[in-house]
Amino acid sequence: MSFNLLDVECENKDNLKLAFTHPSYSKENSLSRLKSYERLEFLGDAVLKLAISDLLYKKYPEYEEGELSKIRSILVSDATLSLIAKDINLQDKMILGAGEEHTGGRDRESNIACTMEAVFGAYFLDGKYKDVERFLKENLLPKADDIESHFEKYNAKAVLQEYTQKRNSELPEYTIVNTLGPAHNPIFEAEVSYEGKVLARGKGKSKKEAHQDAAYKACQKLKIIK
């Protein structure tokens, strides 16, 4: 981790605290829905997409709009965004309701990604867009090269679905068949089936990642991709 955005002082401490507040906490404590990260997440999502779009535009001057959009869609996904958020231990600062905490919400990538976006919103309102941009440039943008080189791996679920749709109307089915490791750091094992037959199994630190890995291995088995 080359630059930690959370090391930058945010003058509006109330906004930053709000960015870490999950809706479940507000609900359990009979607070307004405005007393959660949702509005800041809405703003931060736009900040994230603007900054990444600008960075990709400059990084790949020869790429067309479609190519840039494909890379951006993966970079700003919950799966990728939660990775850089975990690198700065953002999940430790999340304020969750007891129910959400009990069901593993602190490790749920969608919660972590939404909180990260809300933090972007808080820093943007604090006049620190350049710090957000630097954080993304140093920590998220480097993943673009791997995505660009191995796009089919990151997009395997879509590749497999397109393949099956050309054959008939039946779609692949994904099932989590096993969970390994400790509750705070689980590894999920997924199975993908098609036409009643198991095609492959995959693993990942989230259910989505496990699905993607299973799809990628299925695509290799079916020789759709190398």
N, C-alpha and C positions, 0 to 999 in steps of 0.2 A: 504494500500500500504506500504509494508515493505521496499522496496528499489527502488528508482526512478533513472533509468539510466541517465535521463537528468540532474541529480544533479552532475554527474561526468563530469569533464572538458574535453572537446574534443579539443585538441591542434590545429587540422586543422579545423578552423572555416569555411573555404570555403566549405569543404566537408560536414560539418554538415548543412550549409545553403542549399547546393544542395540537401541533403536528404529530406528537407522540401518543395522543389520546385516541384510542380505538372506540368506535361507536358503542361497543358492548359495555364499556366503562360508563359512558354517559347514560345509557339505558338503565343499567343496574342501579345507578345513583340518582335516577329520576331527574336527569339534567336534560336540557334542550339538545336536540340533534346538532345544533350549531356549536355545541361544546365538545366537538370531536374533530378529527382531522379531515372530514369530508370536503369542506369548502377549500381548504388549503391543498388537498390532493387534486381537486379540479384545476386549480391554478398551476400547481407544480407539474401536472401532466403536460400542460401546454408549454411550460418553461423547458421541460425535458425534451420535448419533441422539437422545439425551436433550436435549442442548443445543439442537439445531435444532428439535426438536419443541416445546420450551418457547418458543423465539423465534418460531416460526411461529404458535403458539397465541395469543401476545400481539399479533403483528403483524396477524393477520386474525381478529378476534373474531367476525365474521359467517359465517365459512366452516365448512362441515360437515366431518366426518372425512374423507370421500372426497377433497374438494378439497385439504385439508391434506396428505394422504398422497401425492397426485400430485406436488405441488410438492416435498415432502421427498424423494421417491424420486429426483428429478433432482438436487436439491442435494447429496445424499450419494453420488451416483454417482461412479465413478472419473473420468469425463470432467470433471465440474465440480470435484471435490475436487483433482484434479491441477493445475487452473488456478491456484488460490490457492496451492498448494504451490510451483509454479514461480515465482510472484511473489516468494517469499522465498528462491528459489534452493535449495530443500530438496534437490533432486536432486544438487547438488554435494557434499553431505555423506553421501550413501548409500555404504555399504561393500558392494561387490559382489564375487562371485567373478570370476575372469578370464574364464570362459566367458560369463557373463551380461553382463559389460562388453563383450566382443567382439561380442556379438549385439545391441547397442543397448539393453541393459537399463536404462541410466541415463536414457533418454528414454521408456521404456515407461510409459504412464499408470497401468497397474495397479500397477507397482512403486512409483511415486511416491505414488499414493493410499494404498497399504498402509502405506508409511513414514509418511505424514502421520497416519494413524490411530494408528499405534504411538507417534508423538510425543505425540498427545493422551493416550494411556494413560500415558506416562511422566510428563507434567506433572500428570495427575490423581493419580497415586500420590504426587507431590511436594506435594500439597495445593494445587495451583494450578488448580482447576477454573474459577474466576472468570476467570483469564487465558485459558484455552481458550475460554470463553464469549465473552469480549470479542473475541478474534481472529475467531471465527465471526460474531459480530454485525456487526463492521466490514468483514469481507472476503468472507464467504459469503452472509450474509443479503441484501445489496443485490441479488444476482442473482435473488432470488425474484420481484421485480416483473417482470423481463423474462420469466422462465419463466411466470409467471401470465398475462401479456399475450399471449405467443406459445407457449402450451403445445403446440399442434399441431406447431409447428416442432421442438420438442425431442422430441416423441413420435411423429415421422413414421413411424418403422419400424413401430410398433405400429398406427398408423392404416392404413398400407398393407397390413400383414398381415391386419388385420380385413377390409379391403375385398376382398382376394383370396380369403380363406376363405369369404366369402359367395358367391363365384362358383363356386369348385370347391376341390378339396383341394390344388391346387398352390400352393406358396409362392414369394415373391420370392427371387431368388438374388443375392448380393452378391459382387463380385470386385474386388480391388485391381488396377487395370490399369496404374498408373504411380506412381512415387515421384519427387518433384521436390525440388530444394534439397540442402543439405549433409547429411551423415549425422547430425550432431548436432542438426539442426533440420529434419527432413523434412516435406514436404507430400505427403499421400497422395491419390490420385485413385481413386475407386471407381465401379463401374458396377453398376446394379441391373437385373436382367432378370426377365421374367415370361412364361410360356408361350413361351419361346424367343426373345422379342423384348426388345431393350434399351429400357428406359423412360427412363433418365436417367443422368447422371454427376454426381458431387459431389466436393468437395475438403475436406480437413480436416487438422489437425495430428496426428491419430491416425487409425487405421483405423476406429474406431467413429464418430468425428466425420465422416469421409468417407462412411461408410455412411449416417449420419443425414442428411447433406446431399443425397445421391443420392435417398434415400427422400422427402425433403421436395420436391425438384424433380419427382419422379415423381408425387407426390400433387397437385401443382399442375397438371402436364400432364394428369392424369386428371380434374382438376377436383373432386377429393375435398375439397380445402381451397383457400382463396383464396390 
